[in-house]
Amino acid sequence: MNTPPGKGLDRRLDWRDMYGTGKLFITIRRDYSGFTGKWQDQTGSPNELWDGVRC
């Protein structure tokens, strides 16, 4: 089941890579200079912090 992508600056995304799958929940800064959020793997735990800034 796909998660709705969110509204405004909040996003809920599915991810997949060579190690597994999971969910990503981020909030983009109003000036689009970066984001903060959490991700989790397919087991649903742990919730790991993740953030980024524009290069």
VMD Tcl script that builds the backbone (N, CA, C; Angstrom):
set m [mol new atoms 165]
animate dup $m
set s [atomselect $m all]
$s set {name element resname resid chain x y z} {
  {N N MET 1 A 0.846 -1.183 0.000}
  {CA C MET 1 A 0.000 0.000 0.000}
  {C C MET 1 A 0.884 1.238 0.000}
  {N N ASN 2 A 0.626 2.177 -0.871}
  {CA C ASN 2 A 1.391 3.408 -0.940}
  {C C ASN 2 A 0.875 4.414 0.071}
  {N N THR 3 A 1.796 5.171 0.648}
  {CA C THR 3 A 1.458 6.217 1.594}
  {C C THR 3 A 1.207 7.507 0.826}
  {N N PRO 4 A 0.130 8.260 1.136}
  {CA C PRO 4 A -0.057 9.552 0.471}
  {C C PRO 4 A 1.179 10.421 0.685}
  {N N PRO 5 A 1.572 11.224 -0.317}
  {CA C PRO 5 A 2.832 11.948 -0.229}
  {C C PRO 5 A 2.870 13.091 0.778}
  {N N GLY 6 A 1.750 13.558 1.273}
  {CA C GLY 6 A 1.747 14.651 2.241}
  {C C GLY 6 A 1.198 15.932 1.645}
  {N N LYS 7 A 1.181 16.951 2.484}
  {CA C LYS 7 A 0.659 18.253 2.069}
  {C C LYS 7 A 1.662 19.321 2.460}
  {N N GLY 8 A 1.657 20.409 1.712}
  {CA C GLY 8 A 2.549 21.509 2.040}
  {C C GLY 8 A 4.001 21.060 2.025}
  {N N LEU 9 A 4.696 21.312 3.112}
  {CA C LEU 9 A 6.122 21.001 3.195}
  {C C LEU 9 A 6.397 19.663 3.857}
  {N N ASP 10 A 5.377 18.934 4.244}
  {CA C ASP 10 A 5.531 17.608 4.855}
  {C C ASP 10 A 5.435 16.527 3.785}
  {N N ARG 11 A 6.346 15.563 3.855}
  {CA C ARG 11 A 6.341 14.468 2.883}
  {C C ARG 11 A 6.482 13.132 3.579}
  {N N ARG 12 A 5.722 12.149 3.095}
  {CA C ARG 12 A 5.797 10.758 3.551}
  {C C ARG 12 A 6.139 9.919 2.320}
  {N N LEU 13 A 7.290 9.277 2.353}
  {CA C LEU 13 A 7.780 8.586 1.171}
  {C C LEU 13 A 8.164 7.149 1.493}
  {N N ASP 14 A 8.109 6.295 0.495}
  {CA C ASP 14 A 8.623 4.930 0.594}
  {C C ASP 14 A 10.023 4.935 -0.010}
  {N N TRP 15 A 10.946 4.197 0.604}
  {CA C TRP 15 A 12.283 4.081 0.023}
  {C C TRP 15 A 12.643 2.626 -0.172}
  {N N ARG 16 A 13.579 2.398 -1.070}
  {CA C ARG 16 A 14.083 1.051 -1.344}
  {C C ARG 16 A 15.527 1.183 -1.808}
  {N N ASP 17 A 16.396 0.350 -1.265}
  {CA C ASP 17 A 17.769 0.266 -1.739}
  {C C ASP 17 A 18.232 -1.177 -1.641}
  {N N MET 18 A 19.511 -1.418 -1.848}
  {CA C MET 18 A 20.010 -2.795 -1.863}
  {C C MET 18 A 19.929 -3.485 -0.507}
  {N N TYR 19 A 19.674 -2.719 0.567}
  {CA C TYR 19 A 19.614 -3.290 1.911}
  {C C TYR 19 A 18.200 -3.534 2.417}
  {N N GLY 20 A 17.196 -2.995 1.743}
  {CA C GLY 20 A 15.827 -3.195 2.187}
  {C C GLY 20 A 14.904 -2.077 1.750}
  {N N THR 21 A 13.811 -1.922 2.493}
  {CA C THR 21 A 12.802 -0.917 2.204}
  {C C THR 21 A 12.359 -0.270 3.509}
  {N N GLY 22 A 11.618 0.831 3.393}
  {CA C GLY 22 A 11.101 1.483 4.586}
  {C C GLY 22 A 10.348 2.752 4.261}
  {N N LYS 23 A 10.174 3.576 5.273}
  {CA C LYS 23 A 9.427 4.835 5.168}
  {C C LYS 23 A 10.330 6.002 5.534}
  {N N LEU 24 A 10.054 7.149 4.931}
  {CA C LEU 24 A 10.764 8.384 5.206}
  {C C LEU 24 A 9.729 9.465 5.446}
  {N N PHE 25 A 9.879 10.191 6.541}
  {CA C PHE 25 A 8.967 11.278 6.896}
  {C C PHE 25 A 9.807 12.533 7.051}
  {N N ILE 26 A 9.617 13.536 6.174}
  {CA C ILE 26 A 10.421 14.749 6.258}
  {C C ILE 26 A 9.548 15.997 6.222}
  {N N THR 27 A 10.099 17.074 6.750}
  {CA C THR 27 A 9.509 18.406 6.650}
  {C C THR 27 A 10.546 19.307 6.010}
  {N N ILE 28 A 10.181 19.905 4.896}
  {CA C ILE 28 A 11.073 20.790 4.155}
  {C C ILE 28 A 10.964 22.190 4.753}
  {N N ARG 29 A 12.100 22.852 4.914}
  {CA C ARG 29 A 12.101 24.226 5.434}
  {C C ARG 29 A 11.389 25.147 4.461}
  {N N ARG 30 A 10.731 26.167 5.014}
  {CA C ARG 30 A 9.948 27.097 4.183}
  {C C ARG 30 A 10.786 27.775 3.097}
  {N N ASP 31 A 12.066 28.023 3.376}
  {CA C ASP 31 A 12.922 28.661 2.371}
  {C C ASP 31 A 13.607 27.629 1.465}
  {N N TYR 32 A 13.232 26.368 1.592}
  {CA C TYR 32 A 13.753 25.248 0.791}
  {C C TYR 32 A 15.268 25.061 0.950}
  {N N SER 33 A 15.822 25.503 2.068}
  {CA C SER 33 A 17.261 25.380 2.291}
  {C C SER 33 A 17.647 24.023 2.866}
  {N N GLY 34 A 16.662 23.213 3.235}
  {CA C GLY 34 A 16.960 21.900 3.790}
  {C C GLY 34 A 15.707 21.219 4.306}
  {N N PHE 35 A 15.912 20.136 5.041}
  {CA C PHE 35 A 14.794 19.376 5.600}
  {C C PHE 35 A 15.239 18.683 6.882}
  {N N THR 36 A 14.266 18.272 7.677}
  {CA C THR 36 A 14.489 17.426 8.848}
  {C C THR 36 A 13.462 16.315 8.804}
  {N N GLY 37 A 13.794 15.180 9.398}
  {CA C GLY 37 A 12.838 14.090 9.385}
  {C C GLY 37 A 13.359 12.841 10.049}
  {N N LYS 38 A 12.647 11.755 9.810}
  {CA C LYS 38 A 12.982 10.444 10.350}
  {C C LYS 38 A 12.766 9.393 9.281}
  {N N TRP 39 A 13.527 8.309 9.368}
  {CA C TRP 39 A 13.307 7.172 8.483}
  {C C TRP 39 A 13.252 5.903 9.320}
  {N N GLN 40 A 12.631 4.901 8.756}
  {CA C GLN 40 A 12.563 3.599 9.412}
  {C C GLN 40 A 12.690 2.515 8.362}
  {N N ASP 41 A 13.176 1.357 8.791}
  {CA C ASP 41 A 13.300 0.242 7.856}
  {C C ASP 41 A 12.021 -0.575 7.839}
  {N N GLN 42 A 12.041 -1.675 7.093}
  {CA C GLN 42 A 10.836 -2.481 6.889}
  {C C GLN 42 A 10.284 -3.073 8.183}
  {N N THR 43 A 11.097 -3.158 9.247}
  {CA C THR 43 A 10.598 -3.697 10.511}
  {C C THR 43 A 9.812 -2.656 11.297}
  {N N GLY 44 A 9.901 -1.399 10.875}
  {CA C GLY 44 A 9.181 -0.329 11.562}
  {C C GLY 44 A 9.975 0.297 12.684}
  {N N SER 45 A 11.172 -0.188 12.935}
  {CA C SER 45 A 12.004 0.417 13.963}
  {C C SER 45 A 13.458 0.196 13.613}
  {N N PRO 46 A 14.369 0.974 14.020}
  {CA C PRO 46 A 14.144 2.177 14.816}
  {C C PRO 46 A 13.817 3.376 13.931}
  {N N ASN 47 A 13.280 4.394 14.527}
  {CA C ASN 47 A 13.115 5.669 13.825}
  {C C ASN 47 A 14.436 6.406 13.940}
  {N N GLU 48 A 15.059 6.632 12.830}
  {CA C GLU 48 A 16.361 7.294 12.793}
  {C C GLU 48 A 16.203 8.719 12.277}
  {N N LEU 49 A 16.883 9.656 12.914}
  {CA C LEU 49 A 16.837 11.048 12.469}
  {C C LEU 49 A 17.603 11.194 11.166}
  {N N TRP 50 A 17.111 12.081 10.310}
  {CA C TRP 50 A 17.786 12.363 9.059}
  {C C TRP 50 A 17.508 13.803 8.705}
  {N N ASP 51 A 18.534 14.536 8.298}
  {CA C ASP 51 A 18.341 15.901 7.870}
  {C C ASP 51 A 19.296 16.209 6.734}
  {N N GLY 52 A 19.052 17.315 6.076}
  {CA C GLY 52 A 19.898 17.696 4.957}
  {C C GLY 52 A 19.769 19.176 4.677}
  {N N VAL 53 A 20.772 19.721 4.011}
  {CA C VAL 53 A 20.769 21.132 3.615}
  {C C VAL 53 A 21.134 21.238 2.151}
  {N N ARG 54 A 20.721 22.335 1.562}
  {CA C ARG 54 A 21.034 22.587 0.155}
  {C C ARG 54 A 22.532 22.833 0.015}
  {N N CYS 55 A 23.122 22.277 -1.025}
  {CA C CYS 55 A 24.564 22.476 -1.278}
  {C C CYS 55 A 24.784 23.738 -2.084}
}
mol reanalyze $m
mol bondsrecalc $m
mol representation Tube
mol addrep $m
